[in-house]
């Protein structure tokens, strides 16, 4: 059986354990489908590009109501 290749936006799980939102300093949720790290406390979604989280507020998108 051939292993499944990682998705382009996959992030090292060890990195996810230590990252926090640079605005709220709160925890982040990993949305693998959208390729984002979500800060519910700050209401922001940080993109992941080529497996690297872009943790800049100016690069984050604002979460919509109910997201």
C-alpha positions as CSV (number, residue, x, y, z in Angstrom):
1,X,0.0,0.0,0.0
2,X,1.4,3.4,-1.0
3,X,1.3,6.1,1.7
4,X,-0.9,9.0,1.0
5,X,1.1,12.1,0.1
6,X,0.7,15.0,2.5
7,X,-1.5,17.9,1.5
8,X,0.2,21.0,0.4
9,X,-1.1,22.8,3.5
10,X,-0.2,20.1,6.0
11,X,1.6,21.4,9.1
12,X,3.9,19.6,11.4
13,X,1.8,18.5,14.4
14,X,4.5,19.5,16.8
15,X,4.4,23.0,15.4
16,X,0.7,23.2,16.0
17,X,1.2,22.3,19.6
18,X,3.2,25.5,20.3
19,X,1.7,28.1,18.0
20,X,-0.7,30.6,19.5
21,X,-2.5,33.6,17.9
22,X,-0.2,36.6,17.8
23,X,-3.1,38.9,18.6
24,X,-5.0,37.1,21.4
25,X,-2.2,34.8,22.5
26,X,-4.9,32.1,22.6
27,X,-5.1,28.7,21.1
28,X,-5.5,27.9,17.4
29,X,-7.7,25.3,15.6
30,X,-6.3,23.7,12.5
31,X,-8.8,23.7,9.6
32,X,-7.1,21.2,7.2
33,X,-9.7,21.6,4.5
34,X,-9.3,25.3,4.2
35,X,-5.6,25.3,5.0
36,X,-5.9,27.8,7.9
37,X,-5.2,28.2,11.6
38,X,-8.3,29.6,13.3
39,X,-8.2,31.9,16.3
40,X,-11.8,32.0,17.6
41,X,-10.8,34.5,20.3
42,X,-9.5,37.0,17.8
43,X,-11.9,36.1,15.1
44,X,-9.2,35.5,12.5
45,X,-8.1,32.8,10.2
46,X,-4.3,32.6,9.4
47,X,-3.4,31.0,6.0
48,X,-1.0,28.2,5.6
49,X,1.2,28.4,2.5
50,X,3.4,25.5,1.4
51,X,3.1,24.0,4.9
52,X,4.1,27.2,6.6
53,X,1.6,29.1,8.8
54,X,1.6,32.8,8.0
55,X,1.1,34.3,11.4
56,X,0.7,38.0,10.4
57,X,-2.5,39.8,11.3
58,X,-2.5,41.7,7.9
59,X,-2.5,38.3,6.1
60,X,-5.3,36.8,8.2
61,X,-8.9,36.9,7.1
62,X,-11.8,37.9,9.4
63,X,-14.1,35.0,10.4
64,X,-17.7,35.3,9.2
65,X,-20.6,35.1,11.7
66,X,-21.0,31.5,12.9
67,X,-17.6,30.2,11.4
